[in-house]
Amino acid sequence: MNKLRIFKFKLVNFILQIWILSLLIYIIDYEFKVNFDKSISKERRDIIQFLANYIIFDFKNDLSGIFFIYISWLIISLIPILNFNDYKKAYSLNLTTFFFLNFFFYLFLYRYSPNYFNSYFQILFTRTIILGIFIILFSIGLSLLLNKTVRHKDVLQFVDLKKIVQKSIIKCPHCGTEFNSIPQYCYNCLKELTKDEIIND
């Protein structure tokens, strides 16, 4: 199987996006501080904190966090955009990854840290919606732009190819029959064709 075709699978795109996002979080050492309920266990706290680092940022106190989250999602959103020539696939795959992380973050937060969830849900969810809209617009916009550029390039290549084909057409000087090669005899009028007689269209 062609190695490049592997990246056409949705699951591979999803895993690659999560892996790159995890790598970026690790390199930058990014962490969004969640004020958990005191009753929550360490294991559950670690899971929620892990998920929060993918999607949540502090809008008021940490501009670098906003910058990191948005740039990170821009980077991983490029994977489906470049792999598929369809904007619908691009934004749906990006939203799938985004939804997956958000779903489990909010589910675990609601279940295991309800006080924090009730206090900050509206703020956090508003940021989630804004980031989600941003991802959709970026995915659709860049996909359409790339498609238009590639399509324009294909049209130019087709026009150039058509010109080459037209230049290679040979006409019989006696009856006007067209050939795509240089024959010795015209199959229509059966007259012998010399190089001096052949006329390029």
Contacts in CASP RR format, 6 or more apart in sequence:
PFRMAT RR
TARGET T0000
AUTHOR 0000-0000-0000
METHOD contacts of the structure
MODEL  1
MNKLRIFKFKLVNFILQIWILSLLIYIIDYEFKVNFDKSISKERRDIIQF
LANYIIFDFKNDLSGIFFIYISWLIISLIPILNFNDYKKAYSLNLTTFFF
LNFFFYLFLYRYSPNYFNSYFQILFTRTIILGIFIILFSIGLSLLLNKTV
RHKDVLQFVDLKKIVQKSIIKCPHCGTEFNSIPQYCYNCLKELTKDEIIN
D
6 12 0 8 1.000
7 13 0 8 1.000
7 16 0 8 1.000
7 79 0 8 1.000
7 83 0 8 1.000
8 83 0 8 1.000
8 84 0 8 1.000
10 93 0 8 1.000
10 96 0 8 1.000
13 79 0 8 1.000
13 80 0 8 1.000
13 83 0 8 1.000
13 93 0 8 1.000
14 93 0 8 1.000
14 96 0 8 1.000
14 97 0 8 1.000
14 100 0 8 1.000
16 76 0 8 1.000
16 79 0 8 1.000
17 76 0 8 1.000
17 79 0 8 1.000
17 94 0 8 1.000
17 97 0 8 1.000
18 97 0 8 1.000
20 75 0 8 1.000
20 76 0 8 1.000
20 79 0 8 1.000
21 54 0 8 1.000
21 72 0 8 1.000
21 73 0 8 1.000
21 76 0 8 1.000
24 30 0 8 1.000
24 68 0 8 1.000
24 72 0 8 1.000
24 75 0 8 1.000
25 53 0 8 1.000
25 54 0 8 1.000
25 72 0 8 1.000
28 68 0 8 1.000
30 53 0 8 1.000
30 65 0 8 1.000
30 68 0 8 1.000
30 69 0 8 1.000
31 49 0 8 1.000
31 53 0 8 1.000
32 49 0 8 1.000
32 52 0 8 1.000
32 53 0 8 1.000
32 56 0 8 1.000
32 57 0 8 1.000
32 58 0 8 1.000
32 65 0 8 1.000
33 58 0 8 1.000
34 45 0 8 1.000
34 48 0 8 1.000
34 49 0 8 1.000
34 52 0 8 1.000
34 56 0 8 1.000
34 109 0 8 1.000
34 113 0 8 1.000
34 116 0 8 1.000
35 116 0 8 1.000
36 45 0 8 1.000
36 48 0 8 1.000
36 113 0 8 1.000
36 116 0 8 1.000
37 112 0 8 1.000
37 113 0 8 1.000
37 114 0 8 1.000
37 115 0 8 1.000
37 116 0 8 1.000
40 48 0 8 1.000
40 112 0 8 1.000
40 113 0 8 1.000
41 112 0 8 1.000
44 108 0 8 1.000
44 112 0 8 1.000
44 113 0 8 1.000
45 113 0 8 1.000
47 108 0 8 1.000
48 105 0 8 1.000
48 108 0 8 1.000
48 109 0 8 1.000
48 112 0 8 1.000
48 113 0 8 1.000
51 101 0 8 1.000
51 104 0 8 1.000
51 105 0 8 1.000
51 108 0 8 1.000
52 105 0 8 1.000
54 101 0 8 1.000
54 105 0 8 1.000
55 69 0 8 1.000
55 98 0 8 1.000
55 101 0 8 1.000
55 102 0 8 1.000
55 105 0 8 1.000
55 128 0 8 1.000
55 131 0 8 1.000
56 69 0 8 1.000
56 105 0 8 1.000
56 124 0 8 1.000
56 127 0 8 1.000
56 128 0 8 1.000
57 65 0 8 1.000
57 66 0 8 1.000
57 68 0 8 1.000
57 69 0 8 1.000
57 127 0 8 1.000
58 65 0 8 1.000
58 66 0 8 1.000
59 66 0 8 1.000
59 123 0 8 1.000
59 127 0 8 1.000
69 131 0 8 1.000
70 131 0 8 1.000
70 134 0 8 1.000
73 94 0 8 1.000
73 98 0 8 1.000
73 131 0 8 1.000
73 134 0 8 1.000
73 135 0 8 1.000
74 138 0 8 1.000
76 94 0 8 1.000
76 97 0 8 1.000
77 90 0 8 1.000
77 94 0 8 1.000
77 135 0 8 1.000
77 138 0 8 1.000
77 139 0 8 1.000
78 142 0 8 1.000
80 89 0 8 1.000
80 90 0 8 1.000
80 93 0 8 1.000
80 94 0 8 1.000
80 139 0 8 1.000
81 90 0 8 1.000
81 94 0 8 1.000
81 139 0 8 1.000
81 142 0 8 1.000
81 143 0 8 1.000
81 146 0 8 1.000
82 146 0 8 1.000
84 90 0 8 1.000
84 93 0 8 1.000
84 143 0 8 1.000
85 143 0 8 1.000
85 146 0 8 1.000
85 147 0 8 1.000
85 150 0 8 1.000
86 143 0 8 1.000
87 139 0 8 1.000
87 140 0 8 1.000
87 141 0 8 1.000
87 143 0 8 1.000
87 144 0 8 1.000
87 147 0 8 1.000
90 139 0 8 1.000
90 140 0 8 1.000
90 142 0 8 1.000
90 143 0 8 1.000
91 135 0 8 1.000
91 136 0 8 1.000
91 139 0 8 1.000
91 140 0 8 1.000
91 143 0 8 1.000
94 135 0 8 1.000
94 136 0 8 1.000
94 139 0 8 1.000
95 132 0 8 1.000
95 135 0 8 1.000
95 136 0 8 1.000
98 131 0 8 1.000
98 132 0 8 1.000
98 135 0 8 1.000
102 128 0 8 1.000
106 117 0 8 1.000
106 121 0 8 1.000
106 124 0 8 1.000
106 125 0 8 1.000
109 116 0 8 1.000
109 117 0 8 1.000
110 117 0 8 1.000
110 121 0 8 1.000
165 180 0 8 1.000
166 201 0 8 1.000
167 200 0 8 1.000
167 201 0 8 1.000
168 180 0 8 1.000
169 178 0 8 1.000
169 179 0 8 1.000
169 180 0 8 1.000
169 200 0 8 1.000
169 201 0 8 1.000
170 178 0 8 1.000
170 179 0 8 1.000
170 180 0 8 1.000
170 181 0 8 1.000
170 182 0 8 1.000
170 183 0 8 1.000
170 198 0 8 1.000
170 199 0 8 1.000
170 200 0 8 1.000
170 201 0 8 1.000
171 177 0 8 1.000
171 178 0 8 1.000
171 179 0 8 1.000
171 198 0 8 1.000
171 199 0 8 1.000
171 200 0 8 1.000
171 201 0 8 1.000
172 178 0 8 1.000
172 179 0 8 1.000
172 186 0 8 1.000
172 188 0 8 1.000
172 189 0 8 1.000
172 191 0 8 1.000
172 193 0 8 1.000
173 193 0 8 1.000
173 197 0 8 1.000
173 198 0 8 1.000
173 199 0 8 1.000
174 186 0 8 1.000
174 189 0 8 1.000
174 191 0 8 1.000
175 186 0 8 1.000
175 188 0 8 1.000
175 189 0 8 1.000
175 191 0 8 1.000
176 188 0 8 1.000
177 186 0 8 1.000
177 187 0 8 1.000
177 188 0 8 1.000
177 189 0 8 1.000
178 201 0 8 1.000
182 193 0 8 1.000
182 195 0 8 1.000
182 198 0 8 1.000
183 193 0 8 1.000
184 192 0 8 1.000
184 193 0 8 1.000
185 191 0 8 1.000
185 192 0 8 1.000
185 193 0 8 1.000
186 193 0 8 1.000
END
